Amino acid sequence: MDTRPPPSPPVTEPELRDLDRLQETLWVAQAREGDANAFACLVARHERPLYYYLRRFIPQPEAALDAYQDVWLDAFRGLRQLRAPEAFRAWLYRIAHDKAMRSLRREIRHERQTEPLVEAHEAVAEAAEEPHDAEAVHQALSRLPPLWCEVLTLHYLRDLSLEEMAAVIGCPVGTVKSRLHHARLSLQRLLERNRHE
């Protein structure tokens, strides 16, 4: 008679995401108490996507790197004031959002641009989902208005919920939903156009 316990079922993707978030929350709690290794783990987890996020708004690598370093400096200084460790991801991207928007406003003032960042687009039928290579997606993202690029980056590349995105951007959830809808349509249209060129 086999007395071994039955094998555990495989861990699902949502369960892995939950474990990932729990690990991050633990690191935040430890970092708030002065654990430098825990803060280093947070930096390691977010360094590439955070820099990528900033580059969507700040195309000059040096300026984006300066903003990136400022974000981590502000995060390090302000971590003790973060009331809910589980909100770290949204809080971090809120800091990055503020830095990126300041940089964008400076650039707009410098270039004396007066046109709005986001223009209304007519509704289009959603094109059939087709696989696209990563380079094509990155190029298409760079051609979208910054606010639409931001919601796509936060949603798909950082896996933030609508509520977390609203906290990052500082607007109602309904506004985030609307931006995400229009951003998806525009991205799909750009990808389709590029594929046929």
N, C-alpha and C positions, 0 to 999 in steps of 0.2 A: 504494500500500500504506500503510495506516494504521499508523504506528509509535508512536502514543500508547499508554501503558499502559492496561489495562482499568480501568474505574471501580472504586473501592473499594466494597465492600459497605457498606450502611448500618450505622451503629453501633447495636447492640441496647441495650435498657434495662439489662440486667445489666452490659454493658460500660460504659455511662454511669455506673452506680453505682460500678463499680470505679475509673473515672477520677476520679470525685468524691472517693472515699476516698483515692486517691493524692495528689490535690491537697491535701486536708486534712492528710494525713501530712506533706507537704512544708512546709505552713504551720506545723505544730506544731514540726517540727525547726528551722525558721527562728526561730520565736518563742522557743524555748528558748535560742537564741543571742543573744537580745536584740532581734530585729527587731520593732519596734513595729507596722509595717505588716502583717506576717504575723499578729500577734495581733489586730489590728483586723479582718482578713479572717475569722478564726475567730469573733470576736464577731458580725460581720455575718451569717455563715452560720447561727449558732445563736440569735441574739437572740430572734426571734419564737417559734420552737418551744419554746425553753427557758422563756420567760415563760409561754407557754400551759401547759406542763407544770406549772409552779409554781402557776398559778391553779387547776388541778384540785384542789389540796390547800389552797390559801390563797385563799379567795374575796375577801378584802378587797384591793382594788388596791394600796393603799399598802404593806401588809404584804408582798404578793407582790413588789412592786418592790424593797423593802428586801432580801428574800431573794435576788432576782435579782442585785442589785448585790453582795451578799455572795458569791454563787456565783462571779461573775467575779473578784472580788478574791482569793478563795481559789485559783481556777484560775491567776491571774497569779502569785501567790506560790509555788504548788506545782508549776508547770509543769516546772521543772528536775528535780524528783524523779520525774516520769513516765518510767518506764523504756522503755516501748514507745510511740512516737508514734502508731502505728496504733490504739492503744487509747484515744485521746483522747476520742472520743464517749462511750464507756461510762464513762470516768473522770469526765468533766464531769457526766454525769447521775447518777453516784454521789454527787458533791458536792451536786447539787440535791436528790437523794432524801433525803440526810441532813438538809439544811436543812428540807425540807418535812415530814419526819417529826417533827423537833423542834418545828416550829410546830404540827403536828397534835396532838402530845402535850400541848403547853401549852394548846391550845384545849380539849382533852378534860378536862384537869385543871381548867381554869377553869370549864367548864360542868358539872363533876362527873358526866360521863357514865360509865356503867359498862358499857354494852352493848358487845360486841366489834365491831370494825370490819368483820369479814367474817362473815356467817352462812352456814350450809350451805343450799344451794338444791337442791330435788329435780331430778333429771335430766328434761329435756324434749326432745322431738323437735325437731331443728333446723328452724326455719321456712325456707321457700323464700327464697332471696336476692332481694331486691327493692331497686331504687335508692331511696335516701332523700336528702333535701336536707341540706346541711351543718348548717343550724341545728337540725334535728331530731336529728342525731347529737350535736351539742354539748350540747343539752339533756338527751338521754338519758345521756350520759357524766357529766353533773353529778349525776345521780340514782343512779349506781352507787356501791358502797362504794369508798373511796379506793384500796385495793390493787388492785382490779380495773380501775378507771379508769387506774391507773398502767401496768399491763401492756398495755392496749389502746393507750394513748397512745405508749408506747415502741415497740410493735410496728408499728402502722399509720402513725403520724405521724412517727416518727423512724427507722423501718426498721431497728431493732436486731435482731440475731439473738437466739435463745434464750440462747446463751452470754453475749452482751453484757448482756442483760436480767438474767441471774442475777448477773452481776458488779455491776450497778447496784443491784439490790435486796438483794443479799447472801444469797442462798438457792440451793439446788440447782436445776439445770435442770428436774428433774422437777416441782418445786413451781411453777416458772414455767409449765410446760406445763399443769398443772392449773388454775392461776389463769386463764390465757389461755382455756382451754376454757370454764370456768364464766362468765368475763366475756363471752365472745362470745355464749353462750346468753342471758345476762341482758340484754345490749344488744339482741339481736335481739328478745327478748320485749318490752322496753320500746318499741322502734321499732314493732313490730306493734300493741301496745296503743294507742300514740299515733296511729297511722295510722287506727285504727278508731274513735277517740273523736270 
